[in-house]
Amino acid sequence: MSVETNWIVENSVLGHWFSGEVTADDLRTVNENCDRSMTGVSHPVHLLVQFNKVEKISVNFLELRNLYYDKNTRNVGWVALVNPRSGMAHKAIGWTASMLIQMLRLKARSFDSVEAAMTFLSEAEPEKSVRVS
């Protein structure tokens, strides 16, 4: 599996790009990258998570709970999930994302494309000056 984490809009929208097989170790890496990227940012940051190239998710509920138990999400605004609407991985991705969103009590919405997600984020909180580029 490969995962990349980078700013889409500096200090405003942080992107996570997944591909291949997703494991608990991959999610741990994303957590560390997210925490490191958001250090020093005092306002809520939106997350854009793209799963379009994921083939398999190998994470169970216990692993999710252990990874995210007592996770501080105070600085997370909206989570925009870019997920294919069909295919083998769709149900596993939907289940995993749903569990995380519920456990962390986050605001989330699914989209078919990065462009649609960015349009939503730019309109969700206009005072944050999120720009679609």
N, C-alpha and C positions, 0 to 999 in steps of 0.2 A: 504494500500500500504506500501510497505517497500522499502527503498532505503539505500544502503550502499555506502559510498565514502571512498576509500583508495588508497594509492600509490601502483601501480603495479611495477613501477621502481621508486625508491625514487627520488623526485625532477625532474622527467622527464616524467612519464606517470601516470596520475591520473585516476582511474577507478570509474565509477558510475554504480551500479548494481540495476536495477529497477525490481519490481515484483508487481503483483496484479493490482489495479487501480491507475493510476497516476492523481493527482489533482494539482491545482495551488499551494497549500500549500507544496506539495512534491517538486515541482520545486523551490519554495522559499528556502526550506531546502537545496536542492542541491546547489543553489547559495551560501548560507552562508557557507556550508561545503567546497565548491571549493575556495571561497575567503579566508577562514581561512587556508586551506591547502597550498595555493599558496603564502601566506604572507611570504615575505623575499626571494622568489625565483625571481631572476632578469632575467632569460632567459625564452624563450617560453616553455610551458609545453603542451604536447599532452594529449588529453582526450580520454578515451575509454569508451563508453557508451553502456551498454548492456541492450537490451529490450526483450530478449528472453522469459522472464516469465511474461510479461505485458499482462493483460487480457482486460484492457479498459483504454482509456485516456479521462478524463473529464476536459479538458481545452479548452477554446475558444480563438479566436484570440485576443480579447480585453485583456484578462488575460495575454496572452503571451506578448503583447505589453507593458502592465503596469509592468510586471516583469522584462523585459529586456530592457526597454527604457533607452538609454544612458548608457548601461552596458559597462564597460571598459574590452575589450577582448585583449588588447595589448600583454599580456603574454600567449595567447593561440596559440599553434602551430596547428597541425592537430587535427580534431575530427574524431575518428573512431567509427562508429555506427554499433553495432552488433545487427541485426534485423532478425527475421524469414522472409522468403520469401513468406510465405503463412499463412493463418489463419485470423481470424476476426480482430485481433488488427493490422495487418500489414498496412492497409491503413491509419488508424488513427495515427499510429506511424510515418509512412512516411510523412504524412502531417505536423504533429507537428514538427518533426525534420527539414523538409524542411523550414518551416516558421522561426524557430530559426536560422538556418544557414544563411538564406537570411537577416534577420533582423540584425544579428550580424556580417555579412560579414566574415564568417569563412571559412576555407578550410576544407572540409569534404568528407568522402567516406564511403560507406556501405560495410559490410562484413557479411558472413554467420557464421563465428566463431571467437572466441577470438584469436585463433592461427593465423588465416589469418590476422586479424587486427594488431596483434603484429609483425608479419613478415613485413607487410607494414610499420609500424611505425619505425621498426629497419632499414629499407632501405630508408625511406623518408629523413632522416637527419642523416647520419652515424656519423657525428661529435658529435652528442649528446650522443653517446654510449648507445642507448637503446638496451637492451638485452632481448631476448626471453628466459624465464626460464621454 
